């Protein structure tokens, strides 16, 4: 797996082929999209919606979007924030999204991408990392638990007010 930061073109736009791959990645995770409600129709995710979602994420100065590739194809994405956007006293960085293409589930890419993200934070001297999982996403809670994340809080997410489990892993 090769991991690289997401970079847009000169005008900030994503190249068409990359946007197509990212749209396929998002659309392949239909069950998650249905749970999250991030897109109006989980069965019809469009490139312009994915582009807008990523542009919104990248508008925050402490956000990093990493693309994971294997055999030349995008197989995963992570979106992280160096700090919680609403709690300046929280010392931990946050994983806002970690997604692997559905065709590549259960082969270790999610674990590998999570470990790469954790390593990057560890190298920056960070002592822990947090994330929020939708309370109704039992598969994600199980995934993060197997990686050593523990529940530290429950609260609504900041954007849509959905019930979430906040998890943390010491680095």
C-alpha positions as CSV (number, residue, x, y, z in Angstrom):
1,X,0.0,0.0,0.0
2,X,1.2,3.5,-0.9
3,X,-0.2,6.4,1.0
4,X,0.0,10.0,-0.2
5,X,-1.6,13.3,0.7
6,X,-4.5,14.3,-1.5
7,X,-3.6,17.3,-3.8
8,X,-5.9,19.0,-6.2
9,X,-5.0,20.7,-9.4
10,X,-3.9,24.3,-9.8
11,X,-7.4,25.6,-9.1
12,X,-7.9,23.1,-6.2
13,X,-10.1,20.8,-8.3
14,X,-9.5,17.1,-8.3
15,X,-8.4,15.5,-11.6
16,X,-11.4,13.7,-13.3
17,X,-10.0,10.2,-13.1
18,X,-9.1,10.6,-9.4
19,X,-12.6,12.0,-8.6
20,X,-14.1,9.0,-10.4
21,X,-12.1,6.6,-8.3
22,X,-13.0,8.5,-5.1
23,X,-16.7,8.5,-6.0
24,X,-16.5,4.7,-6.6
25,X,-14.8,4.3,-3.2
26,X,-17.5,6.3,-1.4
27,X,-20.3,4.6,-3.3
28,X,-18.9,1.1,-2.6
29,X,-19.6,1.7,1.1
30,X,-23.3,1.8,0.7
31,X,-24.1,0.5,4.2
32,X,-22.0,3.2,5.8
33,X,-23.4,5.9,3.6
34,X,-26.9,4.8,4.6
35,X,-26.0,4.9,8.3
36,X,-24.2,8.3,8.0
37,X,-26.7,10.2,5.9
38,X,-23.7,12.2,4.5
39,X,-25.1,12.0,1.0
40,X,-28.8,12.5,0.1
41,X,-29.0,9.1,-1.7
42,X,-26.6,6.3,-0.8
43,X,-27.5,4.6,-4.1
44,X,-26.6,7.6,-6.2
45,X,-23.4,9.3,-5.0
46,X,-22.1,11.7,-7.5
47,X,-18.6,13.1,-8.2
48,X,-19.7,16.7,-7.5
49,X,-20.9,15.6,-4.1
50,X,-17.7,13.8,-3.2
51,X,-15.7,16.8,-4.5
52,X,-17.8,19.2,-2.4
53,X,-17.4,17.0,0.7
54,X,-13.6,16.8,0.3
55,X,-13.3,20.5,-0.4
56,X,-15.2,21.2,2.8
57,X,-12.9,19.0,4.8
58,X,-9.8,20.6,3.2
59,X,-11.1,24.1,4.0
60,X,-9.9,23.5,7.6
61,X,-6.2,24.3,7.9
62,X,-5.3,21.4,10.2
63,X,-6.9,18.7,8.0
64,X,-5.0,16.1,6.1
65,X,-6.5,13.8,3.5
66,X,-4.5,10.7,2.7
67,X,-5.1,8.4,-0.3
68,X,-4.2,4.8,0.0
69,X,-3.3,3.0,-3.3
70,X,-2.6,-0.5,-4.2
71,X,-1.8,-1.7,-7.7
72,X,-2.2,1.8,-8.9
73,X,-5.8,2.1,-7.7
74,X,-7.3,4.1,-4.9
75,X,-8.3,1.6,-2.2
76,X,-8.8,3.9,0.8
77,X,-8.9,7.3,2.2
78,X,-8.4,8.9,5.6
79,X,-9.3,12.4,6.8
80,X,-7.6,13.6,10.0
81,X,-7.6,16.8,12.0
82,X,-4.6,17.9,14.1
83,X,-7.0,19.3,16.7
84,X,-10.7,18.9,17.5
85,X,-12.4,21.9,15.7
86,X,-14.5,22.9,18.7
87,X,-12.4,21.9,21.7
88,X,-9.0,23.7,21.8
89,X,-8.2,22.0,25.1
90,X,-8.4,18.5,23.6
91,X,-4.7,17.5,23.1
92,X,-5.5,14.6,20.7
93,X,-5.7,14.7,16.9
94,X,-8.9,13.1,15.4
95,X,-9.6,10.6,12.6
96,X,-12.7,12.0,10.9
97,X,-12.9,9.3,8.2
98,X,-11.1,6.1,7.4
99,X,-12.7,4.2,4.5
100,X,-11.6,1.3,2.3
101,X,-13.2,0.3,-0.9
102,X,-15.8,-2.4,-0.2
103,X,-14.1,-4.8,-2.7
104,X,-11.1,-4.6,-0.4
105,X,-12.8,-5.1,3.0
106,X,-11.4,-7.8,5.3
107,X,-8.0,-8.1,3.7
108,X,-6.1,-5.8,6.2
109,X,-6.0,-2.5,4.2
110,X,-8.2,-0.7,6.9
111,X,-5.9,-1.9,9.7
112,X,-2.8,-0.9,7.6
113,X,-4.1,2.5,6.8
114,X,-5.1,3.1,10.5
115,X,-1.6,2.1,11.6
116,X,0.0,4.5,9.1
117,X,-2.2,7.4,10.4
118,X,-1.3,6.5,13.9
119,X,2.4,6.3,13.1
120,X,2.3,9.8,11.5
121,X,0.8,11.2,14.6
122,X,3.2,9.4,16.8
123,X,6.1,10.8,14.8
124,X,4.7,14.3,15.5
125,X,4.9,13.6,19.2
126,X,1.1,13.1,19.7
127,X,0.2,10.8,22.6
128,X,-3.2,9.6,21.5
129,X,-5.7,9.8,18.7
130,X,-9.5,10.0,18.9
131,X,-12.4,9.4,16.6
132,X,-16.2,9.3,16.7
133,X,-18.2,6.4,15.4
134,X,-21.9,6.5,14.7
135,X,-23.5,4.7,17.6
136,X,-25.5,2.6,15.1
137,X,-22.4,1.5,13.2
138,X,-21.6,-1.7,15.1
139,X,-19.1,-3.0,12.5
140,X,-17.0,0.2,12.8
141,X,-17.1,0.0,16.6
142,X,-15.9,-3.6,16.5
143,X,-13.2,-2.7,13.9
144,X,-11.8,0.2,16.0
145,X,-12.0,-1.9,19.2
146,X,-9.9,-4.6,17.7
147,X,-7.2,-2.0,16.9
148,X,-7.1,-1.0,20.6
149,X,-9.4,2.0,20.6
150,X,-11.6,2.3,23.7
151,X,-14.8,4.2,24.4
152,X,-14.2,7.4,26.3
153,X,-17.4,9.3,25.7
154,X,-20.8,9.4,24.0
155,X,-22.1,12.6,22.4
156,X,-23.8,13.9,19.3
157,X,-21.6,14.6,16.3
158,X,-20.9,18.3,15.7
159,X,-22.3,18.5,12.2
160,X,-25.6,16.6,12.2
161,X,-26.2,15.8,15.8
162,X,-26.1,12.0,15.3
163,X,-25.4,9.8,18.3
164,X,-21.7,8.9,18.4
165,X,-19.3,6.8,20.5
166,X,-16.0,8.7,21.0
167,X,-13.1,6.3,21.0
168,X,-9.4,6.9,21.9
169,X,-6.2,5.0,21.5
170,X,-3.0,5.9,23.3
171,X,0.0,6.2,21.0
